[in-house]
Amino acid sequence: MRAREEIIPVFVPHLGCPYHCVFCDQRRISGQTEAATARTVREAIQKAAALPRTGAKRQLAFYGGSFTAIPLPEQEALLAEAKAGLDRGEIDAVRLSTRPDAVDEAVLERLKRYGVETVELGAQSMDEEVLRLSGRGHTARAVETASRLVKAAGFRLILQMMTGLPGDSPEKDLETARRLIALKPDGVRIYPTVIVRGTALYELWKAGCYREHSVEQAVEVCARLLPLFEEAGVPVIRLGLNPTEELSGGQAAGGAYHPALGELVRSRIWLEKARTLLAETEPGSAVVLGAAPGQISQAVGQHRENIRRLCAEFALSELKIRPAALKNGEISVISVEKA
Ligand code: SF4
């Protein structure tokens, strides 16, 4: 089980990033418009320090943008405030995210000096065509090189990937996952592509040059990705963009935006397992399946979708799901009454 964490978020939207990935508008994605300064960091730490300790690891997280591409004076000012918070014992760890090609030994040495613990790299895809069509401006090899450097320097490595980018396919997403697993990250975040207003991707979509990655397609492919990572012992620490008022309020114009995407994916994985288990069931049967106590709602599915689909596919007269002494993700047949 992962240690509990208390996140102190500081957004550095687009600050210092000279690139224009087609899907990116960090301001709209993060819901922030003001770039963080040393003062923002100090105030965020002070606010958190005023609250009683809960025993959770208190982690300052620089989100968004490409942290190590921020001009050095601003970057060091942010890092110095974070380090001061660490030295005073007000926070326990610092993490940040950046681009693979904005990392080298000197950069990592600087991050070490300021006490950074975790480096997140936006890999997004390991397919060269997808990277090119998405305007990433780096290669898959850059992801591999940067990942090795990050690990060799003793940081925790988190890799981010996206699904449904321009030129993408489920097979390419699966290949990306395999290549990321080979880099032995400490965790991954999966972000199915969302079409945000004001981005180049939005224009491509409006012009009919990009077909959106629907929620259903994202659920389908992520239900294949998640078991790959989990079987390899790589925790998936986030699935889907964090919901924000801006995105939910209409800035997400299309694509795989759903406030409970992770829940939908886990529900789909459960559906696939139930399908295998029910394969030999006679039509007209009344079935009771077991699921781990904390996973009943995932097993049932949003709006009882799994129950509805399984009843229709296997012509069941009734399907119930009951809590059973199972681990998360496991499923059992409690009873089958034939017609
Ligand atoms: S590198 Fe990151 S911050 Fe910069 S445009 Fe691409 S996704 Fe946005």
Residues whose N, C-alpha, C, O or C-beta is under 5 A from the ligand:
A	BS01	SF4	H14 C17 Y19 H20 C21 C24 G65 S66 R99
